[in-house]
Amino acid sequence: MAKKGDWVRIHRVVLPAEGRNPNLPADTAKVPLEMWVKGSLCADAEIGDEVEVETATNRIEHGTLVEVNPYYTHSYGKFVPELIQIDRQLREILFGGEE
Amino acid sequence: MALAKDYASVMGRNNEIMKEAMGLDYDQFESGKMRFDYEGLMASTGYTLEEIERVQSLTGVGNTPILELRNLTALARKYAKPGYGATILAKDEAANPSGSFKARRAACAVATAKKMGYKGVMAATSGNYGAAVASQAAMQGLKCIIVQECFDSHGVGQPEIIEKARKCEAYGAEVVQLTVGPELFYTFLSILEDTGYFNASLYSPYGIAGVETLGYEIAMQCREKYGKDPAMVVCTSAGGGMMTGTARGLMKAGATNTKCVAASIDLTGLHMASDTAFNKKSCTTGHTGFGVPYAVDPDHSDVPRSAARPLRYMERYVTVKQGDVMYITEALANLEGIERGPAGNTALAAAFSLAQELPADEYIIISETEYTGAGKHVQPQLAFARENGIEIRFGDPNKEDKPGVNIILPKDPSYIKTIDMDLVHMRKSFIKKACKKYGSFDIDEDDIAFLAEETNSTPEFVKKVLEELK
């Protein structure tokens, strides 16, 4: 249960596939144009409910409630061993044999 | 009665919405023919270079340092013939408040919006410009909405773009995130219409005039530090604003012998509006998917006439591969002790190769660095590529690179080699597109002269191309 005033993320289909720009690549033309926006919930609701939110610029947006207290999870990524190889190679080429 | 908000209705009101949202009537620059008054458009900002410097300095924008990349220069000289290998310099634009040169473009736009009495500003951008507008809006007390193309149809976001969303929100902006598709412009227009905010377009004259200080500073700082102008300036090229503004600034400084080179990552074969190709890209800007279409047809942006017209200024356009840029980004951190990128490092990979063509007593400068962080860093970029089934290995990028299929890291720095794009072909393509839009290949002498200006060529060249096209 999300309370009125909670910071949430909502989702909405802006254009269904058939209402999109007619000049799209085939793969994009098959799918709708979707949107995600964050804001303060205007009334108590459950995940999956159709809701209204007030955004950071005080706009009222509507859509399906998908997340309460949304947060970022992007990161520095998983280990990429090739980067260690690059580091070693560069140091060898530039400074190798001087020690 | 509420206005109809379907795709066709909103797009049909494009001109009226834009007029309201920019306080600028683009019709005044039209001549009724192919020609439009480009310099008139640029002058419409009402700002001189000195005034732009002043506006930018009020918010700590500009006057960034030039860094000498000594170890990368030494490395490049190992692959150059004796006496060759220009000193590689970087204009450290990451030092701007929002972490990139885009702060220059946003500063004047937001100041203008405030002066004209707008309550807020909007920009359609998935890149650093969003953060720049949000940062300026925060400093100047305006509201801000950024509209991003961010996710594929499975809701998987580009890590680089998600990081930009985070940064915009950190500055208090509202971020509207969308799935892939050019209808981003529709959503943008619709919100612009509802809010009455200012369209802080990247391609407005404010957006380009703001970059002129960058070119000007490059010339002045090089003269002060090295006693001469750089032989080459390399600009990472996407929408063309960097190239246009930097070149104009260099001209205003009288640096007429500095060669302006555009550089993009070669993403040939990946469709920019494709849902499935979206996350097969391992870089989100500075690539040919933007660089080429904006060079040959600048007027397909979010303003009626783009102030970014890179083909007027570039003297050379080179490409590098994704793997080159990843490699040089790692080299910059490991050999120079600075983490920057990714966008500016497209120019750096190119400069590493181009420096080898120039005598050792010359200087080559990349026009920007940008901040780096979670999501927009070489490791998450490569990790994301691997997760999306992209093969990553060492090899010869120029022989083995296939955008969307693999990333070929150069097996040693000698394999970082720029490839020149055919500028003659691009000029022809520009002329063809301009005539098609105009509806005729029969144009008068004045429009021929205009096309020569637009393509940095001659009336004779334009006439020859027109003959071929007829």
Chai-1 contact restraints between the chains, C-beta under 6 A:
chainA,res_idxA,chainB,res_idxB,connection_type,confidence,min_distance_angstrom,max_distance_angstrom,comment,restraint_id
A,V14,B,T187,contact,1.0,0.0,6.0,A-B,restraint_1
A,L15,B,Y7,contact,1.0,0.0,6.0,A-B,restraint_2
A,L15,B,E183,contact,1.0,0.0,6.0,A-B,restraint_3
A,G19,B,Y7,contact,1.0,0.0,6.0,A-B,restraint_4
A,N21,B,P182,contact,1.0,0.0,6.0,A-B,restraint_5
A,N21,B,E183,contact,1.0,0.0,6.0,A-B,restraint_6
A,L24,B,A273,contact,1.0,0.0,6.0,A-B,restraint_7
A,P25,B,H271,contact,1.0,0.0,6.0,A-B,restraint_8
A,P25,B,A273,contact,1.0,0.0,6.0,A-B,restraint_9
A,P25,B,S274,contact,1.0,0.0,6.0,A-B,restraint_10
A,D27,B,S274,contact,1.0,0.0,6.0,A-B,restraint_11
A,D27,B,D275,contact,1.0,0.0,6.0,A-B,restraint_12
A,D27,B,T276,contact,1.0,0.0,6.0,A-B,restraint_13
A,T28,B,V180,contact,1.0,0.0,6.0,A-B,restraint_14
A,T28,B,G181,contact,1.0,0.0,6.0,A-B,restraint_15
A,T28,B,A273,contact,1.0,0.0,6.0,A-B,restraint_16
A,T28,B,S274,contact,1.0,0.0,6.0,A-B,restraint_17
A,T28,B,D275,contact,1.0,0.0,6.0,A-B,restraint_18
A,V31,B,S153,contact,1.0,0.0,6.0,A-B,restraint_19
A,V31,B,D275,contact,1.0,0.0,6.0,A-B,restraint_20
A,L33,B,T179,contact,1.0,0.0,6.0,A-B,restraint_21
A,L33,B,G181,contact,1.0,0.0,6.0,A-B,restraint_22
A,L33,B,E183,contact,1.0,0.0,6.0,A-B,restraint_23
A,E34,B,T179,contact,1.0,0.0,6.0,A-B,restraint_24
A,M35,B,L178,contact,1.0,0.0,6.0,A-B,restraint_25
A,W36,B,Q177,contact,1.0,0.0,6.0,A-B,restraint_26
A,V37,B,V176,contact,1.0,0.0,6.0,A-B,restraint_27
A,T55,B,E174,contact,1.0,0.0,6.0,A-B,restraint_28
A,A56,B,E174,contact,1.0,0.0,6.0,A-B,restraint_29
A,T57,B,K143,contact,1.0,0.0,6.0,A-B,restraint_30
A,T57,B,I145,contact,1.0,0.0,6.0,A-B,restraint_31
A,T57,B,E174,contact,1.0,0.0,6.0,A-B,restraint_32
A,Y72,B,R166,contact,1.0,0.0,6.0,A-B,restraint_33
A,H74,B,P159,contact,1.0,0.0,6.0,A-B,restraint_34
A,H74,B,I162,contact,1.0,0.0,6.0,A-B,restraint_35
A,H74,B,E163,contact,1.0,0.0,6.0,A-B,restraint_36
A,H74,B,A374,contact,1.0,0.0,6.0,A-B,restraint_37
A,H74,B,G375,contact,1.0,0.0,6.0,A-B,restraint_38
A,S75,B,A374,contact,1.0,0.0,6.0,A-B,restraint_39
A,Y76,B,A374,contact,1.0,0.0,6.0,A-B,restraint_40
A,Y76,B,H377,contact,1.0,0.0,6.0,A-B,restraint_41
A,Y76,B,Q379,contact,1.0,0.0,6.0,A-B,restraint_42
A,Y76,B,P380,contact,1.0,0.0,6.0,A-B,restraint_43
A,G77,B,Q379,contact,1.0,0.0,6.0,A-B,restraint_44
A,G77,B,P380,contact,1.0,0.0,6.0,A-B,restraint_45
A,G77,B,A383,contact,1.0,0.0,6.0,A-B,restraint_46
A,K78,B,A383,contact,1.0,0.0,6.0,A-B,restraint_47
A,V80,B,Q379,contact,1.0,0.0,6.0,A-B,restraint_48
A,V80,B,L382,contact,1.0,0.0,6.0,A-B,restraint_49
A,V80,B,A383,contact,1.0,0.0,6.0,A-B,restraint_50
A,E82,B,L409,contact,1.0,0.0,6.0,A-B,restraint_51
A,L83,B,E330,contact,1.0,0.0,6.0,A-B,restraint_52
A,I86,B,Y327,contact,1.0,0.0,6.0,A-B,restraint_53
A,I86,B,E330,contact,1.0,0.0,6.0,A-B,restraint_54
A,D87,B,N334,contact,1.0,0.0,6.0,A-B,restraint_55
A,L90,B,A331,contact,1.0,0.0,6.0,A-B,restraint_56
A,L90,B,N334,contact,1.0,0.0,6.0,A-B,restraint_57
A,L90,B,L335,contact,1.0,0.0,6.0,A-B,restraint_58
A,L94,B,L75,contact,1.0,0.0,6.0,A-B,restraint_59
